[in-house]
Amino acid sequence: MTDGETVSVEVPSLLAGVRVDRGVAMMADVSRTVAAGLIAAGRVLVDDEVVQVGRTELREGTRLTVLLPDPGVDRVEPEPGVVFEVVHADDDVAVVDKPAGLVVHPGAGHHEGTLVGGLLARFPDLAQLVEGGVCAADRPGIVHRLDKGTSGLLAVARTSAAYEALVAQLAARTMERRYLALVEGEVADERGEVDAPIGRSSRTPTKMAIAAGGKPARTGYTVRERRAGPPPTTLLELSLQSGRTHQIRVHMAAIGHPVVGDARYGTPDKRLGSGRFYLHAFRLAFTHPVSGQRLEFSSELPEDLRNY
């Protein structure tokens, strides 16, 4: 997301004890929904530290900084030719199954042929979220994302209220996201958790890494199956307790078991093809923002991973 205006103020006594999301709404003159989106996007800082949750209380004398998106960012055009499966859709939310190789939103080198373009063609009302200032121009309705080489389930908000509710569920960790990954080597323990902060690599800016000053990140895993090989591999079921960029890939590589086919953090595999690795978001569950019903969705392994 391109940066626009930066709002930075010293928190006055009047705002001491006020929630960060409310403080952002007041100081930046935006809605609470937009404030929640800015926090979720990592665009709100207190004393140069990125705010993790909107309910954090402000303290007098600290510096609140809001990095507002550039209003001049080009909007994404609808693209009817983008192929993906709609698993569920109602007036408030949609759930889609993203194929590997499809980029979620425009970025460097990917201005067309994105999931967002396909979503706008299927759900034109998503454009209203941009017009209302709820979402960035290049991410209408996008609550969370998957890497280009990852396949599986994504939730999409279709209204401002739904967007705020789903972002809040992500922050509160009540949205369940589970993945299947085939990793290199034999994972010894039946289950475990990797708890290590993730930040931008100081050596390679395009990569993420375990970093002392990074954002907190936790990944739980359970062994589904061990394969003797050669080479030996392990099929894992993983759950996210946070949602950092490349989180599973970085955490698995950090414990010596990179995801099979992951050229960036491990070793490429010609059997999977360029840019594809063995990672699939197979389960998604959340509370419907209007009905309050718990919705649960699952996605079978794609054919290329089954064949592998």
Secondary structure, DSSP 8 states (H G I E B T S, - for coil): --EEEEEEEE--GGGTT-BHHHHHHHHHT--HHHHHHHHHTT-EEETTEE---TT-B--TT-EEEEEEE-TTS------TT---EEEEE-SSEEEEEE-TT--SS-BTTBSSS-HHHHHHHH-GGGHHHHHTTSS-TT-TTB-S---TT-EEEEEEE-SHHHHHHHHHHHHHT-SEEEEEEEEES---SSEEEEE--EEE-SS-TTSEEE-TTSB--EEEEEEEEEE--SS-EEEEEEEESS--TTHHHHHHHHTT--BTT-TTTS---TTT-TT--SEEEEEEEEE-TTT--EEEEE----HHHHH-
